[in-house]
Amino acid sequence: MILGLVFAPVVAAFQQGGSAAPQAAMQQRAHDEYEQHKQAAIRINELAGRIHAESGASSFVSAIAGLFVKELPPAWANSSIRLRVAHAEYEAVGNPAKLIPEQRIVDVWNQYVKEIGAPDEATVSVAEITTCAMGRIPLHS
């Protein structure tokens, strides 16, 4: 019994030490993924700011599609869809009247949130997306 009492703290310390390494590795992977996504977001934002021709819009759309390749439907692998989206993006840059109204974006997003059963906090308002689009709310903290 005494041997068990002496051995128990050693075993517990070994188990804690053994679980610390996988946890640290998991934290490192999460940090690395966060950094990769952060750098991709910065690059995409820079591409968005340099749309002066359809080729710039095409690079922008391709970067976004590449970031979400696993989530997008297979049709997005088709270059004709990306070209159509790039053309619409380029037209919107040149003519703000071609932009999708904020209210439409809010309505579609909130409908999606409701359909997937996300919490109410996931819904947005026009004021929230307008403020975010104006750069007042950082996308990453």
C-alpha positions in Angstrom: 0.0 0.0 0.0 2.8 2.4 0.8 4.5 1.6 -2.4 1.2 2.4 -4.2 1.0 5.8 -2.5 4.6 6.6 -3.5 4.1 5.4 -7.0 0.8 7.2 -7.7 2.3 10.7 -7.9 5.0 9.5 -10.3 2.4 7.8 -12.5 0.2 10.9 -12.4 3.2 13.2 -13.3 4.1 10.9 -16.2 0.6 10.9 -17.5 0.4 14.7 -17.4 3.8 15.0 -19.0 2.7 12.6 -21.7 -0.4 14.6 -22.5 1.3 17.9 -22.5 3.3 17.1 -25.7 0.3 16.2 -27.8 -1.6 19.3 -26.5 1.4 21.6 -27.3 1.5 20.0 -30.8 -2.2 20.6 -31.2 -1.8 24.2 -30.1 1.1 24.7 -32.5 -0.9 23.3 -35.4 -3.9 25.6 -34.6 -1.6 28.6 -34.4 0.1 27.6 -37.7 -3.4 27.2 -39.4 -4.5 30.6 -38.0 -1.3 32.2 -39.4 -1.9 30.6 -42.8 -5.5 31.9 -42.9 -4.4 35.3 -41.7 -1.8 35.6 -44.4 -4.3 34.4 -47.0 -6.8 37.0 -45.9 -4.2 39.7 -46.1 -3.2 38.6 -49.6 -6.8 38.5 -50.7 -7.4 41.9 -49.3 -4.4 43.2 -51.2 -5.7 41.6 -54.4 -9.1 43.3 -53.8 -7.4 46.7 -53.6 -5.6 46.2 -56.9 -8.5 45.4 -59.2 -8.0 47.7 -62.1 -8.7 45.1 -64.9 -10.6 41.9 -65.2 -7.3 40.0 -64.8 -7.0 41.5 -61.3 -10.5 40.5 -60.5 -9.8 37.0 -61.8 -6.8 36.7 -59.5 -8.9 37.9 -56.6 -11.7 35.4 -57.3 -9.2 32.5 -57.8 -7.6 33.3 -54.4 -10.9 33.2 -52.7 -11.9 30.0 -54.4 -8.6 28.5 -53.5 -9.1 29.3 -49.9 -12.5 27.6 -49.9 -11.8 24.8 -52.3 -13.0 22.1 -49.9 -16.3 24.0 -49.2 -17.2 25.1 -52.7 -19.2 23.0 -55.0 -17.3 21.2 -57.8 -18.7 23.6 -60.4 -16.4 26.2 -59.0 -13.4 24.3 -60.3 -14.9 25.2 -63.7 -13.1 28.3 -65.0 -16.2 29.7 -66.7 -17.9 30.3 -63.4 -14.9 32.0 -61.9 -14.6 34.2 -65.0 -18.2 35.2 -64.7 -17.8 36.1 -61.0 -14.5 38.0 -61.8 -16.3 39.9 -64.6 -19.1 40.9 -62.1 -16.5 41.9 -59.5 -14.6 44.0 -62.0 -17.9 45.7 -63.1 -18.8 46.4 -59.5 -15.4 48.1 -58.9 -15.9 50.3 -61.9 -19.6 51.0 -61.2 -20.8 50.9 -57.6 -24.4 50.7 -58.8 -23.6 47.1 -59.7 -22.8 46.2 -56.1 -25.2 43.8 -54.3 -27.2 45.9 -51.8 -26.2 45.4 -48.1 -29.7 44.4 -47.2 -29.7 41.6 -49.7 -26.4 40.3 -48.2 -27.9 40.5 -44.7 -31.1 38.7 -45.8 -29.2 35.8 -47.5 -26.7 35.4 -44.6 -29.4 35.5 -41.9 -31.5 32.9 -43.9 -28.4 30.7 -44.1 -27.8 31.0 -40.4 -31.4 30.1 -39.7 -31.3 27.1 -42.0 -28.2 25.6 -40.5 -29.5 26.1 -36.9 -26.7 28.5 -35.9 -27.2 30.6 -32.7 -29.0 33.9 -33.0 -25.6 35.7 -32.3 -24.6 34.6 -35.9 -27.2 36.9 -37.5 -26.1 40.3 -38.7 -27.6 43.7 -39.5 -26.9 46.1 -42.3 -25.2 48.4 -39.8 -22.8 45.7 -38.7 -21.7 44.8 -42.3 -21.5 48.4 -43.3 -19.3 49.2 -40.4 -17.1 46.1 -41.0 -16.8 47.0 -44.7 -15.7 50.5 -43.8 -12.8 49.0 -41.9 -14.1 50.0 -38.4 -14.3 46.4 -37.2 -11.2 44.2 -37.7 -11.9 40.9 -39.3 -9.1 39.3 -37.2 -8.2 40.4 -33.7 
